[in-house]
Amino acid sequence: MARNINKLFSQFLVRQPPGPVYGSLRLYSRWSHRSPAKVLLPFDEKSSLKKEKIINLSSSIQNKTQAKAGNKQNVKYEIEEVAEHGIEEEQTGSSLSPEKTKQIKQKRDEKLKKRNFHHSQQKVFDENGEIIYEKLKENDGRLSTLLVKLKSKKERLRSGHTLVEGWRLIIDGLEAKCTLKYVIFSRSEDLNKLKPFLPKAGVLFYKISYKEMQLWSDLETSPGIFGVFETPKADNVKSWSRPLPLQFICDNIRVPGNLGAILRVAVGAGCEKVLLSKGCVDVWDPKVIRSAAGAHFRLPVYHSIDWSEMPNHLEQDTSIFIADSNTTTGDDMDETNDIDERNQMPVLPYYGVEFSSLKHTTLIIGGETEGISQDSYKLASSKNGVRLNIPLQRGVDSLNTGMATAVIAFEIRKQLIKMWTQEKLARQMIQTT
């Protein structure tokens, strides 16, 4: 029916000149697709219309109606505000009396005063054991100032603070007795996971929208919670268990993911400490922290060490090994080529060394792009060092830095644990006999 009416209108418009009739027909065509019950045409003289009663509202009635609607909105806003701060509301969905509204406002103001007092004292929990937090408005200056500084390496060193992302890393820092300063979150459920580990005071909690959290996050999907710690010093970090007589030296590790993987391997294998030479990526870079999976809080890491000071961080009776994929030695070199420290050092497969017979072991790992520096070879040659090679299948040049470190480190761990187990069994046999 609507198509027939539109067709009729189009034929009529072609015949008729523009004017008032044309304008009215154009309005008719706009709603004709709605299939009306009856269509009135301007040339239909037999049609008749029912007159409807029109109610004219005076200005006073309109003002009263608008005022009533405004009061309902205000009451609704008060109910939402009260419910947000935990005050129970008895007359949900109905208008409140002035006395009841006044009482609710007084209770809300009293509770807000208490919360602001606790927040100014940096208390974590209120009288009911709930975490005290402040809800920040969008684009709050305090938040932007704090996070912008933590994104810069220079500002991180100056302020002595470190940013971690995700509740798991925050728990790792709290379990390591690191000082937590700020928690920025978007969902209150995440705070329940932190409750058993939180101190009683000294932490400020800020709640922001998830949309704003996503803008500051380095991940495609933000976990929705940030933690700001005082940067732990290497001397204050303690291992959870007895470490192995093993330490790593990272030489020009510039990829954050690789350094994070090495730190994670060091914690898993039971390494004593990790030394970073100058030229390595910032150990507190957010990508390094994320890929290390909490290793920063469980392992002493000394960074930005000059090679002239490196011997001061080594054990006196340590044996130095270099993880090197190059198997060239001095015997393989031509007479025309210069023989440097690297080619003078012998090369052994990683499983060909009896690490259990050594008092202490130092493993040097180089970056994938820069490789092992001459400073590393000089240090190793001064201690009669050895190059370790991982034999690979034909056609494969080398492994990833983190993978190569894991292969060698866990070979050392296996030999040491095997030796300690045999000694323990021998002592038990002596005691029984």
TIZA-971527 format. One record per residue (C-alpha): x, y, z; residue in one letter. Coordinates in steps of 0.5 Angstrom, whole numbers, plus 500, padded with zeros to 3 digits. Layout:
% TIZA-971527
XYZA/...
% end
This chain:
% TIZA-971527
500500500M/506505502A/509504495R/502505491N/502512495I/509514494N/508512487K/501517487L/505522490F/511522485S/506523479Q/502528482F/508532484L/510532476V/504535474R/503540480Q/508547480P/511548487P/507551492G/504550499P/501544496V/508541494Y/510542501G/504539504S/505533500L/513532501R/511532509L/506526507Y/511522503S/516522509R/511518514W/507514508S/512508509H/509508516R/503505513S/498510516P/491508518A/488513513K/491518508V/488525507L/489528500L/488535499P/484534493F/479529497D/473534499E/469528502K/474526508S/472529514S/476529521L/474528528K/476534532K/480532539E/480536545K/486540546I/488541553I/492548554N/497548560L/498555563S/505557565S/504556572S/502548571I/508548567Q/513551572N/510546577K/511540573T/518542571Q/520543579A/517536581K/521533576A/528537578G/526535585N/526527583K/532528580Q/536531586N/533526590V/535520585K/542523585Y/542524593E/540516593I/546514588E/551518592E/549515599V/549508596A/556509593E/559511600H/555505603G/549508607I/543504606E/537507603E/530505606E/525508601Q/528506594T/524509588G/520514592S/521521594S/524522601L/521527606S/525533607P/527531614E/529524611K/533527606T/537532611K/539526615Q/542522610I/546528608K/548529615Q/550521615K/554522608R/558528610D/560525617E/562519613K/566523608L/569527613K/572520617K/574518610R/578524608N/581524615F/583517614H/586519607H/590525610S/593520615Q/595515609Q/591509613K/589503609V/583501612F/577504616D/573502622E/570496618N/576494615G/574497608E/580500604I/580507604I/580510597Y/579517593E/575517587K/579522582L/576526576K/578525569E/585528567N/586529575D/593533575G/596529581R/595522577L/598525570S/604528574T/605522578L/605517572L/609522567V/615522572K/615514572L/615513565K/622517564S/628513566K/631520569K/625521573E/625514576R/632515578L/631522581R/624520585S/626513587G/620510585H/618504580T/611503577L/609496576V/602493573E/598488575G/596485582W/601479581R/607484581L/604488587I/603482591I/610480589D/613487592G/609486598L/611479600E/618482599A/617487604K/618493599C/615499601T/608501597L/606508596K/600508591Y/595504588V/591506582I/585502580F/579502576S/575495579R/574495587S/575487586E/582487585D/583490592L/580484595N/586480592K/591485595L/588486602K/592480606P/598483604F/597490605L/600494611P/596498615K/598505613A/603509608G/599507602V/594512598L/589509593F/586512587Y/580510583K/580512576I/576510570S/578504566Y/578508560K/583513563E/587507566M/588504558Q/591510556L/597510561W/598502560S/603499556D/599493554L/593492549E/589490555T/590493561S/590489568P/586495571G/591496577I/598500578F/602500584G/608505585V/613502590F/620505593E/625502588T/628497592P/636497593K/640491591A/643490598D/636490601N/633484597V/633477600K/632471597S/627466599W/632460599S/639458599R/642461593P/647457589L/654459588P/653462581L/652469579Q/651472572F/654478568I/650481563C/654485557D/650490553N/643486554I/639492550R/632488549V/628489555P/625482554G/631479554N/634482560L/627480563G/628473561A/635472564I/632475571L/627470571R/632464569V/636467575A/631467580V/629460577G/635457577A/637460584G/642465582C/646469587E/646476584K/646479577V/651484575L/649489569L/654493565S/654500563K/650499556G/644495558C/637497558V/634500564D/633494569V/626498572W/624499565D/616497565P/617492559K/623489563V/619488570I/613485566R/617480562S/621478569A/615476572A/617479579G/624477579A/626484581H/623483588F/627476589R/634477586L/639483588P/641486581V/646491581Y/646496575H/650501571S/657498573I/663500570D/668495567W/673497571S/669496578E/667489576M/672485579P/670489586N/663485585H/666478584L/668473589E/675472590Q/675464588D/670465582T/671461575S/669465569I/665462563F/662466557I/656464553A/659464546D/656461540S/663463536N/667456537T/673459533T/680459537T/687461536G/689454533D/683455527D/686462526M/690464520D/697467521E/695473518T/690474523N/691478530D/690473536I/686477541D/683475548E/677471545R/681466540N/686465546Q/680462551M/679455550P/671453548V/668447551L/661444551P/656447556Y/656439559Y/663438559G/665442565V/664439572E/661445575F/660441582S/668441583S/668449583L/667453589K/664459585H/661460578T/660467574T/657466567L/657472562I/652473557I/652478551G/647481547G/644478541E/646485537T/652487540E/655480542G/660479547I/665485548S/672486549Q/672488556D/668481558S/674477554Y/679481558K/676480565L/675472563A/682471561S/685475567S/681469571K/683463566N/676463563G/673458559V/668459553R/662455553L/658453547N/651450546I/652445540P/646445536L/643442530Q/646443523R/643450520G/641453527V/647459528D/645460536S/639461541L/636466544N/640470550T/634468555G/634461552M/642460552A/642462559T/637457562A/640451558V/647453562I/644455568A/640449569F/646445567E/650448573I/644447578R/643440576K/650438577Q/650442584L/644439587I/646432585K/653433588M/649435595W/644430594T/650425594Q/654428600E/647428604K/646420603L/653419605A/653423611R/646419613Q/650412611M/655414616I/650416621Q/646409621T/653405621T/
% end
